[in-house]
């Protein structure tokens, strides 16, 4: 499952147009939810993240891609 999005001005966090990291984490949660629907027909939500590391800033106008798969694949 892959989610692709272009960051809009509404996603900006402050003056120099970086995107709020919470938006990125929400995207990860959306991918997990979609995978659980596809696997079992019912949505599930992540209970937490053990580690999150942001390696580069994301800015308005950037495109992001968030991917996930069933660990059983």
Helices and strands as residue ranges (DSSP letters): E 2-6, G 9-11, H 21-40, E 63-67
